[in-house]
């Protein structure tokens, strides 16, 4: 199915909405406990359970509107369902908190593994979106692998040593913002490696 155009604001709402709703719901019920099927669940776990259908519904709407889902969107949905399910099954908040460590750690491993073989996994995934010479991709891949590794370590330290409320806030806002700022700074720093598209109407 070919990708169809969609209002960018609606697309952003569907992509970011489930996580923001999770944050809002958690803040409202964080101090409450709920009895479900004879077991008692914290507000965090209930908010996590609500995130799963919200995210799947948003992904279904995106697929219906655009005719396509990115690998990242599918991967995000799978990890949320998997770790959300484990959190509910074992009634243990740590599974969902560890999700971020595992995801960032996996990204760091995939990027770092490619570098060991002299390849840029990032170039293979994003090469068509960002025209840049191979040397630039290798630099960006190396730096991003280190960034993901740093975020994985930071998440592990934070969820084990800080309050759940602080972790939820950082998971919702700080980690994504840090990653976006990092990528923007790297793209600016690697301008010398960018490949300029030939201008139309130029001399032949």
C-alpha positions as CSV (number, residue, x, y, z in Angstrom):
1,X,0.0,0.0,0.0
2,X,1.4,3.4,-1.0
3,X,1.9,6.0,1.7
4,X,-0.8,8.7,1.6
5,X,-0.4,12.3,2.7
6,X,-1.8,13.2,6.1
7,X,-2.1,16.4,8.1
8,X,1.2,16.8,10.0
9,X,-0.5,18.0,13.2
10,X,-2.7,14.9,13.2
11,X,0.2,12.7,12.6
12,X,2.1,14.2,15.5
13,X,-0.9,13.9,17.7
14,X,-1.2,10.2,16.9
15,X,2.5,9.6,17.4
16,X,2.9,11.5,20.7
17,X,-0.6,11.4,22.1
18,X,-0.5,7.9,23.7
19,X,2.7,8.8,25.7
20,X,1.3,12.1,26.8
21,X,-2.0,10.5,27.8
22,X,0.0,7.9,29.8
23,X,1.8,10.8,31.6
24,X,-1.5,12.6,32.4
25,X,-3.3,9.4,33.6
26,X,-0.3,8.4,35.7
27,X,-0.3,11.8,37.5
28,X,-4.0,11.5,38.2
29,X,-3.9,7.9,39.7
30,X,-0.3,7.6,40.9
31,X,-1.3,7.4,44.6
32,X,-4.2,5.0,44.1
33,X,-4.3,1.3,44.0
34,X,-6.8,-0.9,42.0
35,X,-8.1,-4.4,42.6
36,X,-8.4,-6.3,39.4
37,X,-9.2,-10.0,39.3
38,X,-8.4,-10.4,43.0
39,X,-5.0,-8.7,42.7
40,X,-4.0,-5.2,43.7
41,X,-2.3,-3.0,41.1
42,X,-0.6,0.3,41.5
43,X,-1.6,3.4,39.6
44,X,1.5,3.1,37.5
45,X,0.7,-0.4,36.4
46,X,-2.9,0.6,35.5
47,X,-1.6,3.6,33.5
48,X,0.8,1.2,31.7
49,X,-2.1,-1.1,30.9
50,X,-4.1,1.8,29.5
51,X,-1.1,2.8,27.3
52,X,-1.2,-0.5,25.4
53,X,-4.6,-0.1,23.7
54,X,-4.0,3.7,23.3
55,X,-0.8,3.0,21.4
56,X,-2.2,0.2,19.3
57,X,-5.2,2.4,18.4
58,X,-3.0,5.3,17.4
59,X,-0.8,2.9,15.3
60,X,-3.9,1.5,13.6
61,X,-5.1,5.1,12.9
62,X,-1.8,6.0,11.4
63,X,-1.7,2.9,9.2
64,X,-5.3,3.6,8.0
65,X,-4.5,7.3,7.3
66,X,-1.1,6.9,5.7
67,X,-1.0,3.3,4.5
68,X,2.3,2.8,6.1
69,X,4.1,2.3,9.5
70,X,7.8,2.9,10.1
71,X,10.0,0.2,11.5
72,X,10.4,2.4,14.6
73,X,6.7,2.7,15.1
74,X,6.2,-1.1,14.8
75,X,9.2,-1.7,17.1
76,X,7.8,0.7,19.7
77,X,4.4,-1.0,19.7
78,X,5.9,-4.4,20.1
79,X,8.1,-3.4,23.0
80,X,5.2,-1.5,24.8
81,X,2.9,-4.6,24.4
82,X,5.6,-7.0,25.5
83,X,6.9,-5.1,28.5
84,X,3.4,-3.8,29.4
85,X,2.2,-7.4,29.4
86,X,5.1,-8.6,31.6
87,X,4.5,-5.7,34.0
88,X,0.8,-6.7,34.4
89,X,1.5,-10.4,34.5
90,X,4.1,-10.2,37.3
91,X,2.5,-7.1,38.8
92,X,6.0,-5.6,38.9
93,X,6.7,-2.0,37.7
94,X,10.4,-2.8,37.0
95,X,9.6,-4.6,33.7
96,X,8.2,-1.5,32.1
97,X,11.0,0.7,33.5
98,X,13.6,-1.7,32.2
99,X,12.0,-1.4,28.7
100,X,13.8,1.9,28.1
101,X,17.2,0.5,29.1
102,X,16.7,-2.6,26.9
103,X,15.5,-0.5,23.9
104,X,18.4,2.0,24.1
105,X,20.9,-0.7,24.8
106,X,19.7,-2.7,21.7
107,X,20.0,0.4,19.5
108,X,23.6,1.0,20.8
109,X,24.4,-2.7,20.2
110,X,23.0,-2.7,16.7
111,X,24.9,0.5,15.7
112,X,28.1,-0.5,17.5
113,X,28.0,-4.0,15.9
114,X,27.8,-2.5,12.5
115,X,30.8,-0.3,13.2
116,X,32.8,-3.3,14.2
117,X,32.3,-4.6,10.6
118,X,33.0,-1.2,9.1
119,X,29.4,-0.5,8.3
120,X,26.9,2.1,9.3
121,X,23.5,0.6,10.2
122,X,22.2,4.1,10.4
123,X,23.1,4.8,6.8
124,X,21.3,1.6,5.7
125,X,18.1,2.7,7.5
126,X,18.2,6.5,6.8
127,X,20.5,6.9,3.8
128,X,17.6,7.9,1.5
129,X,16.3,10.5,3.9
130,X,19.6,12.3,4.6
131,X,22.1,12.6,1.8
132,X,25.5,12.4,3.4
133,X,28.8,10.8,2.5
134,X,29.8,7.5,4.0
135,X,32.4,9.1,6.3
136,X,29.7,11.3,7.8
137,X,27.4,8.4,8.4
138,X,30.2,6.5,10.2
139,X,30.8,9.5,12.5
140,X,27.1,10.0,13.2
141,X,26.6,6.3,13.8
142,X,29.5,6.1,16.3
143,X,28.3,9.2,18.2
144,X,24.7,8.0,18.2
145,X,25.7,4.5,19.5
146,X,27.5,6.2,22.4
147,X,24.4,8.4,23.0
148,X,22.1,5.4,23.2
149,X,24.5,3.6,25.5
150,X,24.6,6.7,27.7
151,X,20.8,6.9,27.8
152,X,20.5,3.2,28.7
153,X,22.9,3.7,31.6
154,X,21.1,6.9,32.7
155,X,17.7,5.1,32.6
156,X,19.0,2.2,34.6
157,X,20.4,4.5,37.3
158,X,17.3,6.7,37.4
159,X,14.6,4.0,37.8
160,X,16.6,2.2,40.4
161,X,17.5,5.2,42.5
162,X,14.8,7.8,42.0
163,X,11.0,8.0,42.4
164,X,8.6,6.6,39.9
165,X,7.1,10.1,39.3
166,X,10.6,11.5,38.3
167,X,11.2,8.5,36.1
168,X,7.9,8.9,34.3
169,X,8.6,12.6,33.7
170,X,12.1,12.0,32.4
171,X,10.9,9.1,30.2
172,X,8.1,11.2,28.7
173,X,10.0,14.5,28.1
174,X,13.7,14.5,29.0
175,X,15.0,11.5,27.2
176,X,13.2,12.2,23.8
177,X,14.2,15.9,24.0
178,X,17.8,15.0,24.8
179,X,17.9,12.7,21.8
180,X,16.3,15.2,19.4
181,X,18.7,18.0,20.5
182,X,21.6,15.6,20.2
183,X,20.6,14.6,16.6
184,X,20.1,18.2,15.6
185,X,23.5,19.3,16.9
186,X,25.2,16.4,15.1
187,X,23.5,17.2,11.8
188,X,24.7,20.8,12.1
189,X,28.2,19.6,13.0
190,X,28.4,17.2,10.1
191,X,27.3,19.7,7.4
192,X,30.7,19.3,5.7
193,X,29.7,15.7,4.8
194,X,26.3,16.6,3.4
195,X,25.7,15.9,-0.3
196,X,24.1,18.9,-2.0
197,X,21.4,18.0,-4.5
198,X,22.0,19.4,-8.0
199,X,20.1,22.6,-8.7
200,X,17.5,22.4,-11.5
201,X,18.1,24.6,-14.5
202,X,21.8,24.7,-13.9
203,X,24.4,24.3,-16.6
204,X,24.5,20.9,-18.2
